[in-house]
Amino acid sequence: MAQRTEAAGATLKEANMINKSLTTLGAVMRTLEAVSNKKTTHIRYRDSKLTFLLKDSLGGNSQTSIIATVSPSADCFDETVSTLKVRRACV
């Protein structure tokens, strides 16, 4: 993806941080599902600032909705499929 966008320097570093936060968000959501099925008890909210800030919204007595942005463009096929797979895994 970085090659296609030609991101470099600070922009590339920011993109990497965003991707890490989103990956961690997906992991936290999968862990929340495991907690609801009594398979685990520890949720790693502190692994990123995003999940730490969203801790109260994601856990506890709340309902959370996720909006996924997808594209019909063939150029975005891989990213769209990846987004839909993550969405499906978190349901």
Rosetta blueprint (number, residue, H / E / L):
1 M L
2 A H
3 Q H
4 R H
5 T H
6 E L
7 A L
8 A L
9 G H
10 A H
11 T H
12 L H
13 K H
14 E H
15 A H
16 N H
17 M H
18 I H
19 N H
20 K H
21 S H
22 L H
23 T H
24 T H
25 L H
26 G H
27 A H
28 V H
29 M H
30 R H
31 T H
32 L H
33 E H
34 A H
35 V H
36 S H
37 N L
38 K L
39 K L
40 T L
41 T L
42 H L
43 I L
44 R L
45 Y H
46 R H
47 D H
48 S L
49 K H
50 L H
51 T H
52 F H
53 L H
54 L L
55 K H
56 D H
57 S H
58 L H
59 G L
60 G L
61 N L
62 S L
63 Q L
64 T L
65 S L
66 I L
67 I L
68 A L
69 T L
70 V L
71 S L
72 P L
73 S L
74 A H
75 D H
76 C H
77 F H
78 D H
79 E H
80 T H
81 V H
82 S H
83 T H
84 L H
85 K H
86 V H
87 R H
88 R H
89 A H
90 C H
91 V L
